[in-house]
Every structure is written in C-alpha cells, then in structure tokens.
Amino acid sequence: MFGISANQPSAAPTVTRLARYTKADLEEILGTGDDPFGVAGTGLTWLPKEDHFGVRLDGRLVAHAGLLRMPVAIGDVETEVMGVGGVAVAPDVRGRGLARLVLAAALDHARTQGPEHALLFCRPPLVPLYQRLGWHPLDTEVLVEQPGSALVTMPLRTMVTPLHDTARLPAGRVRLYSLPM
Ligand SMILES: CC(C)(COP(=O)(O)OP(=O)(O)OC[C@H]1O[C@@H](n2cnc3c(N)ncnc32)[C@H](O)[C@@H]1OP(=O)(O)O)[C@@H](O)C(=O)NCCC(=O)NCCS
C-alpha cells in the first residue's frame, strides 16, 4: 500500500502495510528473547494491534509499527485515539532511520482514521527518541484496564502526537477503556 518492499541490497527501504503480524514476524525482527521490549517488569497485559506496517530488507522483516484505534476519556471528554505499539527495529539495522520511516507510514495511515491524536507507551530512556520524532510526554495520570476489570496507573511514559494541525488535547487524566496497546 505504501510502496513495494526493498528486495535488493542497494534499494532504499520502503514501508509496506502487512496483512498480518505474527509472533514469528516479531521474532524475525527482535529475536526470540522473552522480553523483547523490556517491559515485562511492568507485569502488564497488552492488546495486539490491528494494522501493521513493516520494512523488509532483502526479503527479511526488519522493522514494524502497529496501530489500534482506541476509545478513551481525557478529562471529561470521551474520544478516541490511535494507539501505536510494537515499534521494533532489528538490532543490526538500528540507527538508520527505520523507526522514523515505519512510524511515519503508520501515522500517515492514522491521519485517515479520524482520531486527532496518537498515543504510545515507552520506557523512560526512549522519551528523547520519540521527542525527536515529534512526540511529547504526557504528565497526567494514565489509567489502563487489565484482566479482571482492574484499572491500573500506567507505569511507563505516555507519549502523544497530534495527527492534525487543529488537534487540541483536552486537559486532564487519560483513561483507556481497554488494555494498553
Ligand atoms: C527504539 C527503536 C525502535 C529505535 O529504532 P531505530 O531504527 O534505531 O530508530 P531511528 O534510527 O529511526 O531513530 C529515530 C530518531 O531518534 C533519534 N535518536 C535515537 N536515539 C536517541 C536518543 N537517545 N536521544 C535522542 N534522539 C535519539 C535518531 O537520531 C533518529 O532521529 P533522526 O532521524 O533525526 O536522526 C529500536 O531501538 C528498537 O527496536 N528497540 C527495541 C524495541 C523497543 O524498545 N521498541 C520501542 C517500544 S515503545
């Protein structure tokens, strides 16, 4: 949808919309470790994403970003955001702009979906990287659902980016009506 995959070593990497994104796909990018995103310590249960964007180099999947439209309350406002998750780049090709590339394609698609903002959760060391990509840390409390109807405060950093020029984020606490993405 966003171009064809690079299939020659010299070709510039391009992003494709992936028909599916399986555990094997994730392992192709990040390997078979049991905590590829370094968030297992939170003990949180996460939602799979709905739409998937990927970069292939020489036929190998090396980068991914996922999207999921989510109902939320921000302060008194009931709305929706585009959740972004599963951002991953293979260790041997990091630092070459592939996260920037795959996120840009995911956000291009997110802009067609209606919600005014995209939201993601990350470990504190990644805040400067996402800021560099145009995201801002949220300093309000963010509540997310967990199995068994528990409502918990998100222990990771929440990052937000507008999807439209006119987007204005309501003030107040954020409450996801779902597991986090
Ligand atoms: C986080 C991750 C996706 C980054 O992938 P990447 O391909 O190396 O990122 P990019 O090369 O696209 O870098 C994105 C931008 O952040 C910048 N950047 C990188 N590290 C930075 C830092 N510590 N501080 C500020 N900016 C930083 C880069 O310079 C680049 O900006 P530029 O294009 O203007 O130069 C990758 O390290 C990864 O997969 N980690 C493991 C999984 C994970 O933790 N995913 C995040 C889930 S929230």
The ligand as an ORCA input file, in Angstrom:
! r2SCAN-3c Opt
* xyz 0 1
  C      13.524      2.028     19.722
  C      13.888      1.523     18.329
  C      12.579      1.120     17.623
  C      14.584      2.649     17.535
  O      14.823      2.209     16.206
  P      15.887      2.924     15.229
  O      15.646      2.414     13.857
  O      17.257      2.753     15.781
  O      15.476      4.450     15.320
  P      15.815      5.553     14.212
  O      17.151      5.268     13.614
  O      14.651      5.699     13.283
  O      15.944      6.837     15.119
  C      14.840      7.692     15.328
  C      15.342      9.084     15.673
  O      15.673      9.111     17.068
  C      16.979      9.659     17.211
  N      17.537      9.067     18.434
  C      17.983      7.826     18.641
  N      18.373      7.685     19.909
  C      18.165      8.882     20.505
  C      18.374      9.371     21.811
  N      18.883      8.605     22.787
  N      18.038     10.652     22.079
  C      17.507     11.444     21.114
  N      17.285     11.023     19.863
  C      17.613      9.756     19.564
  C      17.691      9.274     15.944
  O      18.811     10.099     15.719
  C      16.604      9.493     14.930
  O      16.444     10.862     14.637
  P      16.951     11.448     13.204
  O      16.207     10.636     12.162
  O      16.511     12.865     13.236
  O      18.432     11.243     13.198
  C      14.839      0.290     18.415
  O      15.939      0.633     19.231
  C      14.190     -0.966     18.982
  O      13.568     -1.743     18.255
  N      14.328     -1.227     20.316
  C      13.809     -2.450     20.932
  C      12.285     -2.497     20.972
  C      11.707     -1.280     21.680
  O      12.077     -0.950     22.800
  N      10.751     -0.609     20.999
  C      10.114      0.589     21.495
  C       8.766      0.288     22.009
  S       7.993      1.784     22.659
*
